[in-house]
């Protein structure tokens, strides 16, 4: 881990913001430009993992291609030595002002207007990513950040890939509550898979629950593949029919029956 006060790669580390299996995220300052940034560091134990490094590099490349107010921006990427000479692999990104994930505003269902505004902002981010052939593959509330001014931004492109790039399709990728039927089966996921995951998130924001609930991951994946979700207006009658229809269009089992792209939502 990096300690507050560490200088590395033209950065001054201020504080740890969070950590997970792949590494940590820090608040820092980019000294030459005197601007606050977020710094994602790959865990030291993964520096010898070719797969982890490729995934980290792919995340940087995918984000760097996309220019949108609804996608976190990348400023730098590479391996840098700290003051002791130890090497670290860092991704330097936009620091989201007041950033909290949608997960933290979901203690209760959101008003359908607020939920739909956030979902459609996320769709704008997906549409911008699609222009550059980027498929996120892990859309969920935790990966949609909210700024202090209420702007939604997509983050964590760690599972993302570029359309046409080689990618393993023999194992499910994503988060079970929000995975598309094709992802659940280990099939290739394109932008329409992101729309399904967005539909799951949108449904959850409005209703206060994901489309499917099960006691085991396997049962949950089978629901995504085989089961129709409860009609949104059955759970929340005040949702206008056109909004409910749009959510359920995203949740259709066959990619061919969903909207053709995120652009169709916005």
Backbone as CSV, one residue per row, in Angstrom:
resi,resn,N_x,N_y,N_z,CA_x,CA_y,CA_z,C_x,C_y,C_z
1,UNK,0.835,-1.198,0.000,0.000,0.000,0.000,0.868,1.246,0.000
2,UNK,0.274,2.356,-0.427,0.958,3.640,-0.425,0.525,4.425,0.809
3,UNK,1.462,5.051,1.469,1.142,5.822,2.671,0.960,7.294,2.311
4,UNK,0.110,8.019,3.054,-0.052,9.451,2.808,1.302,10.156,2.858
5,UNK,1.522,11.063,1.904,2.790,11.770,1.820,3.758,11.167,0.823
6,UNK,3.459,9.961,0.324,4.321,9.327,-0.679,4.304,10.134,-1.975
7,UNK,5.496,10.336,-2.549,5.614,10.984,-3.854,6.023,9.927,-4.877
8,UNK,5.262,9.854,-5.947,5.510,8.827,-6.952,4.929,9.261,-8.295
9,UNK,5.722,9.171,-9.348,5.239,9.484,-10.689,4.647,10.871,-10.824
10,UNK,5.230,11.858,-10.126,4.692,13.213,-10.181,3.432,13.404,-9.367
11,UNK,3.145,12.461,-8.481,1.941,12.504,-7.651,2.315,12.617,-6.181
12,UNK,1.454,13.252,-5.412,1.555,13.268,-3.957,0.322,12.561,-3.415
13,UNK,0.530,11.422,-2.754,-0.581,10.629,-2.231,-1.115,11.268,-0.951
14,UNK,-2.439,11.454,-0.884,-3.058,12.069,0.294,-3.734,11.060,1.205
15,UNK,-4.618,10.220,0.652,-5.344,9.288,1.522,-5.902,8.122,0.715
16,UNK,-6.128,7.022,1.434,-6.760,5.844,0.846,-8.263,6.075,0.765
17,UNK,-8.843,5.860,-0.423,-10.287,6.012,-0.599,-11.018,4.680,-0.504
18,UNK,-10.370,3.601,-0.910,-11.015,2.292,-0.868,-10.070,1.236,-1.401
19,UNK,-10.414,-0.021,-1.159,-9.577,-1.106,-1.662,-10.426,-2.331,-1.949
20,UNK,-9.910,-3.183,-2.833,-10.598,-4.413,-3.209,-9.588,-5.472,-3.573
21,UNK,-10.055,-6.519,-4.242,-9.188,-7.638,-4.563,-8.060,-7.286,-5.515
22,UNK,-8.295,-6.301,-6.400,-7.282,-5.939,-7.395,-6.285,-4.910,-6.879
23,UNK,-6.642,-4.166,-5.831,-5.747,-3.129,-5.348,-6.477,-2.058,-4.575
24,UNK,-5.928,-0.839,-4.620,-6.492,0.263,-3.839,-6.694,1.496,-4.720
25,UNK,-7.519,2.420,-4.217,-7.720,3.717,-4.867,-7.402,4.803,-3.845
26,UNK,-6.626,5.795,-4.284,-6.181,6.865,-3.403,-6.618,8.225,-3.936
27,UNK,-6.789,9.159,-3.007,-6.887,10.574,-3.371,-5.461,11.109,-3.424
28,UNK,-5.140,11.844,-4.485,-3.781,12.347,-4.643,-3.807,13.689,-5.362
29,UNK,-2.625,14.286,-5.491,-2.477,15.531,-6.263,-1.466,15.290,-7.370
30,UNK,-1.817,15.705,-8.577,-0.876,15.680,-9.696,-0.099,16.989,-9.611
31,UNK,1.154,16.892,-9.168,1.889,18.076,-8.728,2.122,19.087,-9.842
32,UNK,2.496,18.652,-11.035,2.812,19.593,-12.109,1.608,20.441,-12.494
33,UNK,0.417,19.844,-12.465,-0.801,20.552,-12.862,-1.607,21.054,-11.674
34,UNK,-1.144,20.711,-10.477,-1.810,21.141,-9.236,-3.307,20.813,-9.257
35,UNK,-3.611,19.578,-9.632,-5.018,19.177,-9.659,-5.214,17.887,-8.863
36,UNK,-6.363,17.758,-8.218,-6.654,16.525,-7.490,-6.957,15.399,-8.467
37,UNK,-6.534,14.205,-8.131,-6.771,13.040,-8.975,-7.076,11.830,-8.094
38,UNK,-7.639,10.813,-8.715,-7.789,9.504,-8.075,-6.730,8.582,-8.675
39,UNK,-6.081,7.804,-7.844,-5.012,6.910,-8.293,-5.376,5.480,-7.923
40,UNK,-5.500,4.640,-8.937,-5.777,3.218,-8.724,-4.461,2.461,-8.827
41,UNK,-4.118,1.718,-7.784,-2.859,0.958,-7.742,-3.168,-0.528,-7.738
42,UNK,-2.547,-1.265,-8.639,-2.732,-2.707,-8.648,-1.986,-3.304,-7.459
43,UNK,-2.601,-4.259,-6.776,-1.995,-4.876,-5.595,-0.627,-5.454,-5.941
44,UNK,0.345,-5.253,-5.038,1.705,-5.695,-5.286,1.820,-7.167,-5.615
45,UNK,0.967,-7.987,-4.984,1.025,-9.436,-5.223,0.620,-9.797,-6.651
46,UNK,-0.026,-8.844,-7.358,-0.481,-9.115,-8.721,0.496,-8.616,-9.784
47,UNK,1.584,-7.954,-9.354,2.521,-7.396,-10.324,3.185,-8.482,-11.171
48,UNK,3.232,-9.696,-10.649,3.823,-10.795,-11.411,2.775,-11.596,-12.179
49,UNK,1.512,-11.145,-12.121,0.433,-11.833,-12.831,0.213,-11.169,-14.185
50,UNK,0.577,-11.868,-15.244,0.406,-11.306,-16.587,-1.057,-10.999,-16.858
51,UNK,-1.960,-11.878,-16.406,-3.391,-11.679,-16.636,-3.890,-10.409,-15.952
52,UNK,-3.466,-10.189,-14.696,-3.900,-9.004,-13.960,-3.368,-7.731,-14.607
53,UNK,-2.122,-7.760,-15.056,-1.533,-6.578,-15.684,-2.204,-6.263,-17.014
54,UNK,-2.529,-7.299,-17.783,-3.234,-7.087,-19.053,-4.601,-6.477,-18.791
55,UNK,-5.302,-6.972,-17.787,-6.625,-6.442,-17.446,-6.533,-4.981,-17.016
56,UNK,-5.508,-4.651,-16.214,-5.324,-3.284,-15.728,-5.004,-2.348,-16.890
57,UNK,-4.121,-2.812,-17.793,-3.766,-2.012,-18.965,-4.975,-1.825,-19.876
58,UNK,-5.774,-2.889,-20.037,-6.963,-2.799,-20.880,-7.949,-1.790,-20.306
59,UNK,-8.086,-1.770,-18.972,-8.973,-0.788,-18.351,-8.527,0.623,-18.703
60,UNK,-7.218,0.895,-18.582,-6.690,2.221,-18.900,-6.951,2.581,-20.356
61,UNK,-6.706,1.643,-21.252,-6.883,1.912,-22.683,-8.343,2.159,-23.035
62,UNK,-9.235,1.386,-22.425,-10.662,1.553,-22.722,-11.160,2.916,-22.263
63,UNK,-10.818,3.303,-21.027,-11.284,4.596,-20.520,-10.692,5.734,-21.342
64,UNK,-9.411,5.602,-21.708,-8.733,6.678,-22.429,-9.374,6.958,-23.780
65,UNK,-10.007,5.972,-24.374,-10.632,6.155,-25.684,-11.904,6.989,-25.614
66,UNK,-12.555,6.998,-24.457,-13.905,7.562,-24.353,-13.859,8.959,-23.745
67,UNK,-14.437,9.923,-24.439,-14.543,11.287,-23.934,-16.016,11.592,-23.687
68,UNK,-16.415,11.561,-22.435,-17.813,11.822,-22.083,-17.872,12.303,-20.649
69,UNK,-18.761,13.245,-20.384,-18.971,13.705,-19.016,-19.507,12.583,-18.148
70,UNK,-20.027,11.519,-18.769,-20.612,10.413,-18.006,-19.693,9.193,-17.910
71,UNK,-18.415,9.380,-18.240,-17.407,8.330,-18.073,-16.202,8.954,-17.383
72,UNK,-15.709,8.315,-16.320,-14.543,8.841,-15.617,-13.381,8.972,-16.606
73,UNK,-12.611,10.053,-16.483,-11.522,10.312,-17.423,-10.184,9.813,-16.880
74,UNK,-9.334,9.311,-17.778,-8.016,8.827,-17.384,-6.969,9.876,-17.755
75,UNK,-5.991,10.090,-16.853,-4.945,11.094,-17.079,-3.579,10.465,-17.366
76,UNK,-3.310,9.296,-16.793,-1.990,8.688,-16.975,-2.066,7.213,-16.574
77,UNK,-1.088,6.456,-17.043,-1.016,5.035,-16.706,0.416,4.568,-16.887
78,UNK,0.873,3.692,-16.006,2.201,3.115,-16.173,2.770,2.591,-14.881
79,UNK,4.035,2.170,-14.965,4.766,1.714,-13.779,5.667,2.846,-13.296
80,UNK,5.624,3.095,-12.009,6.384,4.196,-11.429,7.089,3.712,-10.164
81,UNK,8.270,4.283,-9.890,9.020,3.950,-8.680,8.718,4.961,-7.590
82,UNK,8.528,4.468,-6.356,8.348,5.397,-5.241,9.717,5.838,-4.734
83,UNK,9.743,6.550,-3.597,11.000,7.128,-3.099,11.996,6.068,-2.647
84,UNK,11.517,4.847,-2.401,12.415,3.759,-1.992,12.886,2.930,-3.181
85,UNK,12.353,3.228,-4.365,12.706,2.469,-5.549,11.751,1.335,-5.862
86,UNK,10.760,1.113,-5.001,9.782,0.048,-5.253,8.867,0.454,-6.406
87,UNK,8.593,-0.495,-7.302,7.769,-0.212,-8.468,6.286,-0.440,-8.169
88,UNK,5.455,0.436,-8.743,4.008,0.339,-8.583,3.361,0.573,-9.947
89,UNK,2.295,-0.161,-10.230,1.527,0.029,-11.461,0.306,0.877,-11.123
90,UNK,0.211,2.065,-11.733,-0.800,3.046,-11.352,-1.647,3.480,-12.545
91,UNK,-2.920,3.727,-12.262,-3.850,4.331,-13.210,-4.325,5.632,-12.583
92,UNK,-4.006,6.756,-13.221,-4.346,8.076,-12.687,-5.595,8.577,-13.393
93,UNK,-6.626,8.898,-12.607,-7.932,9.235,-13.169,-8.490,10.516,-12.565
94,UNK,-9.518,11.007,-13.206,-10.327,12.101,-12.683,-10.811,11.762,-11.273
95,UNK,-10.688,12.712,-10.359,-11.268,12.553,-9.026,-12.687,13.097,-9.071
96,UNK,-13.662,12.241,-8.812,-15.067,12.636,-8.915,-15.472,13.416,-7.676
97,UNK,-15.843,14.669,-7.875,-16.186,15.574,-6.779,-17.373,15.038,-5.988
98,UNK,-17.154,14.789,-4.706,-18.234,14.295,-3.854,-18.686,12.911,-4.217
99,UNK,-17.856,12.181,-4.968,-18.285,10.926,-5.573,-18.753,9.857,-4.602
100,UNK,-19.978,9.418,-4.792,-20.504,8.248,-4.102,-21.152,7.353,-5.152
101,UNK,-21.131,6.054,-4.929,-21.750,5.161,-5.903,-23.255,5.133,-5.694
102,UNK,-23.972,4.735,-6.742,-25.428,4.632,-6.613,-25.821,3.663,-5.515
103,UNK,-24.959,2.695,-5.218,-25.263,1.754,-4.136,-25.543,2.491,-2.831
104,UNK,-24.861,3.612,-2.618,-24.999,4.340,-1.355,-26.233,5.234,-1.309
105,UNK,-26.952,5.367,-2.406,-28.200,6.150,-2.376,-29.405,5.233,-2.518
106,UNK,-29.163,3.917,-2.375,-30.227,2.945,-2.608,-30.730,2.293,-1.324
107,UNK,-30.646,3.009,-0.205,-31.193,2.454,1.035,-32.709,2.321,0.940
108,UNK,-33.304,3.073,0.033,-34.742,2.981,-0.256,-34.915,3.216,-1.753
109,UNK,-36.042,2.779,-2.327,-36.268,3.041,-3.754,-36.206,4.537,-4.060
110,UNK,-35.697,4.880,-5.227,-35.679,6.272,-5.660,-36.980,6.599,-6.386
111,UNK,-37.343,7.863,-6.383,-38.464,8.302,-7.211,-38.156,7.940,-8.660
112,UNK,-39.170,7.511,-9.396,-38.915,7.017,-10.756,-38.236,8.059,-11.625
113,UNK,-38.564,9.350,-11.410,-37.928,10.407,-12.216,-36.426,10.469,-11.928
114,UNK,-36.059,10.436,-10.639,-34.641,10.493,-10.274,-33.905,9.253,-10.774
115,UNK,-34.505,8.088,-10.575,-33.880,6.845,-11.023,-33.683,6.848,-12.536
116,UNK,-34.679,7.320,-13.258,-34.606,7.323,-14.719,-33.579,8.327,-15.216
117,UNK,-33.476,9.474,-14.541,-32.460,10.452,-14.916,-31.063,9.855,-14.786
118,UNK,-30.809,9.160,-13.680,-29.492,8.557,-13.471,-29.227,7.438,-14.473
119,UNK,-30.234,6.610,-14.715,-30.064,5.506,-15.664,-29.795,6.023,-17.072
120,UNK,-30.491,7.080,-17.464,-30.309,7.610,-18.817,-28.975,8.338,-18.957
121,UNK,-28.486,8.938,-17.864,-27.135,9.504,-17.900,-26.105,8.389,-18.092
122,UNK,-26.303,7.285,-17.369,-25.403,6.139,-17.546,-25.476,5.621,-18.982
123,UNK,-26.676,5.635,-19.560,-26.835,5.204,-20.953,-26.050,6.114,-21.892
124,UNK,-25.998,7.411,-21.587,-25.188,8.322,-22.404,-23.716,7.922,-22.347
125,UNK,-23.254,7.543,-21.141,-21.877,7.073,-21.013,-21.637,5.815,-21.823
126,UNK,-22.589,4.890,-21.789,-22.467,3.662,-22.576,-22.473,3.955,-24.071
127,UNK,-23.316,4.914,-24.478,-23.368,5.280,-25.895,-22.030,5.857,-26.352
128,UNK,-21.424,6.694,-25.501,-20.117,7.260,-25.838,-19.063,6.163,-25.917
129,UNK,-19.109,5.214,-24.979,-18.158,4.101,-25.000,-18.333,3.261,-26.258
130,UNK,-19.590,3.030,-26.642,-19.875,2.204,-27.819,-19.313,2.827,-29.093
131,UNK,-19.266,4.161,-29.153,-18.706,4.833,-30.331,-17.262,4.404,-30.573
132,UNK,-16.569,4.047,-29.492,-15.166,3.650,-29.601,-14.990,2.142,-29.435
133,UNK,-16.113,1.412,-29.531,-16.041,-0.037,-29.470,-15.771,-0.598,-28.095
134,UNK,-16.063,0.180,-27.045,-15.800,-0.266,-25.678,-17.066,-0.864,-25.070
135,UNK,-16.961,-2.091,-24.572,-18.050,-2.769,-23.868,-17.641,-2.886,-22.404
136,UNK,-18.470,-2.365,-21.484,-18.099,-2.305,-20.068,-18.100,-3.685,-19.411
137,UNK,-19.199,-4.428,-19.536,-19.378,-5.797,-19.052,-19.553,-5.938,-17.535
138,UNK,-19.669,-4.836,-16.802,-19.946,-4.963,-15.363,-20.733,-3.753,-14.858
139,UNK,-21.789,-3.388,-15.591,-22.638,-2.280,-15.161,-23.461,-2.729,-13.952
140,UNK,-23.400,-1.942,-12.889,-24.126,-2.204,-11.645,-24.089,-0.918,-10.830
141,UNK,-24.900,-0.805,-9.775,-24.932,0.454,-9.009,-23.564,0.880,-8.486
142,UNK,-22.730,-0.081,-8.062,-21.415,0.265,-7.522,-20.510,0.905,-8.562
143,UNK,-20.772,0.664,-9.842,-19.914,1.183,-10.901,-20.503,2.404,-11.604
144,UNK,-21.493,3.011,-10.973,-22.026,4.294,-11.435,-21.867,5.271,-10.283
145,UNK,-20.988,6.239,-10.462,-20.711,7.223,-9.412,-21.543,8.474,-9.640
146,UNK,-21.829,9.144,-8.549,-22.655,10.345,-8.580,-21.842,11.510,-8.042
147,UNK,-21.723,12.585,-8.830,-20.998,13.758,-8.358,-21.877,14.579,-7.423
148,UNK,-21.243,15.567,-6.804,-21.981,16.441,-5.888,-23.132,17.151,-6.599
149,UNK,-22.977,17.382,-7.906,-24.012,18.077,-8.675,-25.025,17.121,-9.305
150,UNK,-24.919,15.832,-8.995,-25.902,14.874,-9.489,-25.613,14.306,-10.860
151,UNK,-24.361,14.411,-11.314,-23.980,13.846,-12.613,-23.530,12.402,-12.413
152,UNK,-24.081,11.484,-13.197,-23.711,10.070,-13.123,-22.513,9.802,-14.028
153,UNK,-21.542,9.033,-13.513,-20.339,8.699,-14.277,-20.046,7.206,-14.150
154,UNK,-19.759,6.570,-15.264,-19.375,5.164,-15.250,-17.922,5.026,-14.817
155,UNK,-17.657,4.059,-13.937,-16.298,3.795,-13.469,-16.028,2.293,-13.547
156,UNK,-14.815,1.914,-13.197,-14.357,0.524,-13.111,-14.591,-0.248,-14.407
157,UNK,-13.704,0.006,-15.359,-13.742,-0.702,-16.636,-12.816,-1.923,-16.602
158,UNK,-12.655,-2.507,-15.416,-11.731,-3.627,-15.247,-12.105,-4.866,-16.027
159,UNK,-13.399,-5.029,-16.355,-13.824,-6.172,-17.172,-14.099,-5.767,-18.614
160,UNK,-13.860,-4.491,-18.922,-14.197,-3.981,-20.256,-13.319,-4.622,-21.329
161,UNK,-13.824,-4.571,-22.557,-13.018,-5.005,-23.700,-13.396,-4.148,-24.890
162,UNK,-12.527,-4.187,-25.881,-12.789,-3.492,-27.136,-13.461,-4.454,-28.096
163,UNK,-14.488,-3.986,-28.788,-15.188,-4.818,-29.762,-14.190,-5.381,-30.772
164,UNK,-14.269,-6.682,-30.978,-13.367,-7.320,-31.926,-12.078,-7.817,-31.322
165,UNK,-11.810,-7.471,-30.038,-10.592,-7.953,-29.400,-10.801,-9.366,-28.897
166,UNK,-9.724,-10.083,-28.730,-9.820,-11.446,-28.201,-10.225,-11.377,-26.747
167,UNK,-11.195,-12.204,-26.340,-11.635,-12.237,-24.956,-12.164,-13.616,-24.641
168,UNK,-11.830,-14.078,-23.447,-12.318,-15.392,-23.041,-13.817,-15.353,-22.848
169,UNK,-14.508,-16.365,-23.355,-15.959,-16.421,-23.194,-16.389,-17.742,-22.576
170,UNK,-15.433,-18.415,-21.884,-15.769,-19.726,-21.344,-16.190,-19.675,-19.883
171,UNK,-16.258,-18.510,-19.287,-16.686,-18.390,-17.898,-17.505,-17.119,-17.754
172,UNK,-18.540,-17.138,-16.908,-19.350,-15.938,-16.706,-18.512,-14.798,-16.134
173,UNK,-18.729,-13.581,-16.628,-18.058,-12.393,-16.129,-19.110,-11.368,-15.740
174,UNK,-18.924,-10.757,-14.569,-19.856,-9.731,-14.135,-20.282,-9.956,-12.699
175,UNK,-21.364,-9.289,-12.313,-21.915,-9.379,-10.962,-23.289,-10.022,-11.063
176,UNK,-23.520,-11.161,-10.394,-24.716,-11.976,-10.651,-26.052,-11.251,-10.663
177,UNK,-26.278,-10.294,-9.775,-27.577,-9.607,-9.759,-27.851,-8.828,-11.039
178,UNK,-26.803,-8.507,-11.804,-26.952,-7.591,-12.936,-26.422,-8.178,-14.248
179,UNK,-26.161,-9.475,-14.286,-25.564,-10.092,-15.471,-26.597,-10.428,-16.533
180,UNK,-26.237,-10.194,-17.778,-27.123,-10.532,-18.894,-27.196,-12.045,-19.066
181,UNK,-28.267,-12.540,-19.700,-28.360,-13.986,-19.946,-27.149,-14.535,-20.691
182,UNK,-26.644,-13.765,-21.667,-25.494,-14.260,-22.427,-24.237,-14.308,-21.559
183,UNK,-24.086,-13.327,-20.652,-22.946,-13.358,-19.731,-23.058,-14.538,-18.774
184,UNK,-24.277,-14.827,-18.323,-24.499,-15.957,-17.414,-24.098,-17.282,-18.051
185,UNK,-24.161,-17.340,-19.371,-23.825,-18.576,-20.088,-22.389,-18.586,-20.607
186,UNK,-21.624,-17.542,-20.257,-20.246,-17.479,-20.712,-20.103,-17.174,-22.179
187,UNK,-21.139,-16.552,-22.770,-21.106,-16.197,-24.185,-20.530,-14.799,-24.365
188,UNK,-20.236,-14.432,-25.598,-19.723,-13.101,-25.887,-20.767,-12.044,-25.547
189,UNK,-20.332,-10.988,-24.866,-21.220,-9.894,-24.468,-20.862,-8.651,-25.271
190,UNK,-21.862,-8.051,-25.919,-21.637,-6.784,-26.614,-22.401,-5.680,-25.889
191,UNK,-22.570,-4.549,-26.533,-23.222,-3.415,-25.887,-24.629,-3.699,-25.421
192,UNK,-25.304,-4.655,-26.054,-26.665,-4.995,-25.632,-26.658,-5.729,-24.291
193,UNK,-25.544,-6.374,-23.970,-25.383,-6.962,-22.641,-25.263,-5.884,-21.583
194,UNK,-24.548,-4.794,-21.915,-24.480,-3.647,-21.010,-25.871,-3.057,-20.783
195,UNK,-26.700,-3.038,-21.838,-28.060,-2.514,-21.690,-28.882,-3.376,-20.743
196,UNK,-28.710,-4.694,-20.807,-29.421,-5.573,-19.877,-29.006,-5.254,-18.436
197,UNK,-27.703,-5.122,-18.205,-27.215,-4.804,-16.864,-27.718,-3.442,-16.404
198,UNK,-27.780,-2.485,-17.335,-28.340,-1.178,-17.001,-29.818,-1.311,-16.660
199,UNK,-30.547,-2.152,-17.418,-31.955,-2.390,-17.115,-32.143,-2.963,-15.725
200,UNK,-31.282,-3.903,-15.330,-31.337,-4.466,-13.973,-31.108,-3.376,-12.931
201,UNK,-30.138,-2.509,-13.199,-29.835,-1.420,-12.273,-30.997,-0.439,-12.188
202,UNK,-31.548,-0.075,-13.321,-32.687,0.849,-13.398,-33.878,0.277,-12.626
203,UNK,-34.175,-0.992,-12.855,-35.255,-1.704,-12.161,-35.032,-1.650,-10.649
204,UNK,-33.793,-1.895,-10.224,-33.444,-1.894,-8.801,-33.602,-0.501,-8.195
205,UNK,-33.158,0.515,-8.919,-33.269,1.889,-8.419,-34.720,2.270,-8.148
206,UNK,-35.614,1.882,-9.052,-37.022,2.262,-8.928,-37.761,1.394,-7.911
207,UNK,-37.506,0.093,-7.938,-38.307,-0.837,-7.124,-37.713,-1.129,-5.754
208,UNK,-36.411,-0.848,-5.599,-35.758,-1.165,-4.334,-35.257,-2.593,-4.251
209,UNK,-35.357,-3.345,-5.351,-34.877,-4.734,-5.387,-34.422,-5.066,-6.803
210,UNK,-33.445,-5.961,-6.942,-33.041,-6.361,-8.293,-34.142,-7.174,-8.955
211,UNK,-34.088,-7.377,-10.255,-35.150,-8.116,-10.947,-35.345,-9.535,-10.425
212,UNK,-34.254,-10.159,-9.959,-34.342,-11.541,-9.488,-33.631,-11.693,-8.153
213,UNK,-34.201,-12.517,-7.294,-33.626,-12.823,-5.989,-33.590,-14.338,-5.852
214,UNK,-32.465,-14.875,-5.428,-32.332,-16.326,-5.281,-31.353,-16.631,-4.158
215,UNK,-31.421,-17.851,-3.645,-30.573,-18.244,-2.525,-29.172,-18.640,-2.962
216,UNK,-29.007,-19.011,-4.214,-27.685,-19.403,-4.708,-27.361,-18.644,-5.982
217,UNK,-26.073,-18.513,-6.252,-25.652,-17.843,-7.483,-26.148,-18.597,-8.710
218,UNK,-26.080,-19.914,-8.667,-26.536,-20.706,-9.813,-28.009,-20.434,-10.104
219,UNK,-28.838,-20.426,-9.047,-30.271,-20.175,-9.237,-30.503,-18.775,-9.796
220,UNK,-29.689,-17.814,-9.341,-29.820,-16.441,-9.830,-29.489,-16.369,-11.320
221,UNK,-28.432,-17.034,-11.726,-28.061,-17.037,-13.143,-29.141,-17.704,-13.991
222,UNK,-29.744,-18.783,-13.482,-30.828,-19.437,-14.222,-32.021,-18.496,-14.389
223,UNK,-32.309,-17.691,-13.360,-33.407,-16.720,-13.477,-33.144,-15.746,-14.623
224,UNK,-31.915,-15.234,-14.699,-31.587,-14.302,-15.785,-31.802,-14.953,-17.149
225,UNK,-31.496,-16.230,-17.245,-31.596,-16.935,-18.519,-33.036,-17.301,-18.860
226,UNK,-33.843,-17.660,-17.845,-35.132,-18.308,-18.109,-36.372,-17.569,-17.607
227,UNK,-36.251,-16.724,-16.582,-37.422,-16.202,-15.870,-37.730,-14.764,-16.262
228,UNK,-38.996,-14.466,-16.457,-39.409,-13.078,-16.704,-39.474,-12.338,-15.365
229,UNK,-38.966,-11.106,-15.292,-39.057,-10.356,-14.036,-40.490,-9.935,-13.747
230,UNK,-40.783,-9.703,-12.475,-42.083,-9.151,-12.100,-42.248,-7.804,-12.795
231,UNK,-43.430,-7.552,-13.327,-43.675,-6.270,-13.991,-43.368,-5.115,-13.032
232,UNK,-42.601,-4.161,-13.511,-42.185,-3.039,-12.672,-43.380,-2.280,-12.110
233,UNK,-44.420,-2.108,-12.906,-45.594,-1.355,-12.453,-46.432,-2.151,-11.449
234,UNK,-46.206,-3.448,-11.358,-46.837,-4.234,-10.293,-46.219,-3.867,-8.947
235,UNK,-44.913,-3.617,-8.960,-44.206,-3.245,-7.734,-44.341,-1.764,-7.421
236,UNK,-44.324,-0.929,-8.468,-44.390,0.532,-8.293,-45.402,1.070,-9.303
237,UNK,-46.689,1.094,-8.942,-47.749,1.445,-9.902,-47.629,2.838,-10.506
238,UNK,-46.981,3.769,-9.784,-46.922,5.142,-10.292,-45.915,5.331,-11.424
239,UNK,-45.124,4.329,-11.729,-44.173,4.451,-12.841,-44.945,4.546,-14.152
240,UNK,-44.702,5.564,-14.971,-45.409,5.676,-16.252,-45.147,4.463,-17.140
241,UNK,-46.149,4.070,-17.888,-46.022,2.892,-18.747,-44.834,2.988,-19.706
242,UNK,-44.573,4.150,-20.349,-43.432,4.206,-21.279,-42.088,3.940,-20.591
243,UNK,-41.937,4.404,-19.340,-40.697,4.156,-18.606,-40.565,2.670,-18.290
244,UNK,-41.645,2.080,-17.786,-41.619,0.647,-17.465,-41.323,-0.182,-18.708
245,UNK,-41.911,0.210,-19.829,-41.678,-0.532,-21.075,-40.217,-0.447,-21.503
246,UNK,-39.603,0.714,-21.286,-38.200,0.879,-21.656,-37.302,0.015,-20.772
247,UNK,-37.600,-0.008,-19.470,-36.827,-0.856,-18.556,-36.944,-2.316,-18.977
248,UNK,-38.167,-2.766,-19.231,-38.376,-4.165,-19.597,-37.812,-4.485,-20.980
249,UNK,-37.743,-3.488,-21.861,-37.105,-3.715,-23.166,-35.624,-4.044,-22.984
250,UNK,-34.989,-3.361,-22.036,-33.578,-3.647,-21.749,-33.401,-5.043,-21.161
251,UNK,-34.454,-5.552,-20.499,-34.373,-6.830,-19.792,-34.814,-8.030,-20.627
252,UNK,-35.028,-7.839,-21.915,-35.417,-8.975,-22.747,-34.277,-9.990,-22.817
253,UNK,-34.663,-11.267,-22.867,-33.665,-12.336,-22.788,-32.735,-12.359,-23.999
254,UNK,-33.283,-12.129,-25.164,-32.479,-12.172,-26.384,-31.876,-10.801,-26.673
255,UNK,-30.575,-10.706,-26.889,-29.979,-9.419,-27.241,-30.654,-8.775,-28.453
256,UNK,-31.108,-9.596,-29.398,-31.727,-9.073,-30.620,-33.036,-8.356,-30.335
257,UNK,-33.671,-8.642,-29.200,-34.954,-8.032,-28.863,-34.807,-6.790,-27.981
258,UNK,-33.604,-6.504,-27.536,-33.361,-5.298,-26.746,-33.140,-4.112,-27.683
259,UNK,-33.136,-2.880,-27.144,-32.750,-1.744,-27.981,-31.404,-2.025,-28.653
260,UNK,-31.244,-1.543,-29.853,-30.045,-1.868,-30.631,-28.769,-1.347,-29.987
261,UNK,-28.886,-0.240,-29.247,-27.715,0.345,-28.594,-28.185,1.299,-27.512
262,UNK,-27.245,1.743,-26.678,-27.578,2.710,-25.636,-28.067,4.016,-26.241
263,UNK,-27.616,4.311,-27.450,-28.038,5.540,-28.120,-29.547,5.573,-28.309
264,UNK,-30.168,4.395,-28.448,-31.619,4.327,-28.632,-32.374,4.765,-27.382
265,UNK,-31.701,4.747,-26.224,-32.349,5.170,-24.980,-32.274,6.671,-24.777
266,UNK,-31.277,7.302,-25.372,-31.034,8.714,-25.085,-31.379,9.606,-26.274
